[in-house]
Amino acid sequence: MTARLPRRPASAKATAARRSFGEGGSFSRGGRVLGVLALASVVALSGCARGCTSSRPPIHLNPSMDNQPKVLPQTASTFFYDGASMRQPVPGTVPIGGLKEDTAFFTGKGADGQFVATIPVTVNEALLERGRQRYAIYCQPCHDARGDGKGILFQRGNVPTASFHQEKIQKYPDGQIFDVITNGTGLMSGYRWPIPPADRWAIIAYVRELERKRLASATGAAKAPADNPAGTK
Ligand code: HEC
């Protein structure tokens, strides 16, 4: 920067002017040297701000958007009265595709708050087949293929697992079994998340089918061939 460009032979007028500013000229030269040194040190410093290991926090010449005054999900906030950074949805907000007005279908309870007596969807072969598959995945390990509760927990740990063929469960309204699958009961955990409501009803249809076949085979042994133990279906 201090290097002077080679000049063409200057005019006498310009040479005289330079001479008369001799003092000032040497002062400004010193200032320029200082400037270069300052710039060089800044460059050296900023060169080390990135890529160099240091135990000190990095120098932010341009903080840009590294630190933003924003709220993160699930964090506390001193701004709102309730101390939470996240806001509740406006009352009455409905998520897309999530309006659950059919309480019987989604909770197993009617408008009166009582368990619905029967499955609130049409029971057909397709539903039973779906239920058989879901039962095999989610219930069979513990309740066994026939619903006697002689699954792995009982075999290995002697854990009392409910049989579906006891009178108590036979008499449960369908909505109550829906509630057991959804929320669990006693030693059994809920299956709200892995099993969507439609599949819960399918499973219940299949459990009822297991019970019906067991009752039929108990009352009419002659019909045995048609009453293969459920689960071998
Ligand atoms: C991990 C093992 C396990 C799985 C899987 C399981 N259960 Fe259970 N279930 C149990 C046990 C243990 C009990 C007994 C709970 C108790 O009385 O403490 C039980 C009890 C029940 C009862 C009787 C509840 C009552 O009120 O007495 C029903 C009905 C039932 N299960 C249905 C199901 C259905 C339907 C599935 C499949 C979606 C299922 N269970 C999956 C272990 C399981």
Residues whose N, C-alpha, C, O or C-beta is under 5 A from the ligand:
A	BS01	HEC	Y138 C139 C142 P160 T161 A162 I177 V180 I181 T185 G186 L187 M188 Y191
